[in-house]
Amino acid sequence: MEDKKRYRHELKFVIPYGEYLAMRARLRAITKPDPHTSEDGRYKISSIYFDNTDDKALREKIDGIGKREKFRIRYYNDDLSFIVLEKKMKIGDLCLKFSTKITEEECRKILSGDTGWMRSSDNDLLKEFYAKTIYQQLKPRVLVSYVREPFICKAGNVRIAFDSNIRTSLYAS
């Protein structure tokens, strides 16, 4: 799976609102809009993160473990017609994502703990996720939603995104 994609750098910073406004004005002059945004140049992202009862993925992040992975279900603008299951792997500042589209019905099955159907899938990511729900006892644990304002610069394949209105809650099935 890993040999088909390349790792990319991912750096995150908290910046004051005034700096955001200044950077956004400069970026608008030199970047192209992301084609997936609405008229205001933004979109909403909602993610349901999976972890075990010991919060393994969360603890690895907090402890600064250099090599880690996490699984999530993600959808955009509260539209359930396009849902993806993603595996995100990190090694330091480098990250790599694998994703597969799932239906709303498949999503609901996963969230209710009905994962047996993935065992016989032709999709490697679904089979891996199924195995890890069994031996790592992954369950939906946290819901995160936020608004993203992305900017794309083709030179150097650079993408800069401002995230705001970040909301989190424990996932309750």
Rosetta blueprint (number, residue, H / E / L):
1 M L
2 E H
3 D H
4 K H
5 K L
6 R L
7 Y L
8 R E
9 H E
10 E L
11 L L
12 K L
13 F L
14 V L
15 I L
16 P L
17 Y H
18 G H
19 E H
20 Y H
21 L H
22 A H
23 M H
24 R H
25 A H
26 R H
27 L H
28 R H
29 A H
30 I H
31 T L
32 K E
33 P E
34 D L
35 P L
36 H L
37 T L
38 S L
39 E L
40 D L
41 G L
42 R L
43 Y E
44 K E
45 I E
46 S E
47 S E
48 I E
49 Y E
50 F E
51 D E
52 N L
53 T L
54 D L
55 D L
56 K H
57 A H
58 L H
59 R H
60 E H
61 K H
62 I H
63 D L
64 G L
65 I L
66 G L
67 K E
68 R E
69 E E
70 K E
71 F E
72 R E
73 I E
74 R E
75 Y E
76 Y E
77 N L
78 D L
79 D E
80 L E
81 S E
82 F E
83 I E
84 V E
85 L E
86 E E
87 K E
88 K E
89 M E
90 K E
91 I E
92 G L
93 D L
94 L E
95 C E
96 L E
97 K E
98 F E
99 S E
100 T E
101 K E
102 I E
103 T L
104 E H
105 E H
106 E H
107 C H
108 R H
109 K H
110 I H
111 L H
112 S L
113 G L
114 D L
115 T L
116 G H
117 W H
118 M H
119 R H
120 S H
121 S L
122 D L
123 N L
124 D H
125 L H
126 L H
127 K H
128 E H
129 F H
130 Y H
131 A H
132 K H
133 T H
134 I H
135 Y H
136 Q L
137 Q L
138 L L
139 K E
140 P E
141 R E
142 V E
143 L E
144 V E
145 S E
146 Y E
147 V E
148 R E
149 E E
150 P E
151 F E
152 I E
153 C E
154 K L
155 A L
156 G L
157 N L
158 V E
159 R E
160 I E
161 A E
162 F E
163 D E
164 S E
165 N E
166 I E
167 R E
168 T E
169 S E
170 L E
171 Y L
172 A L
173 S L
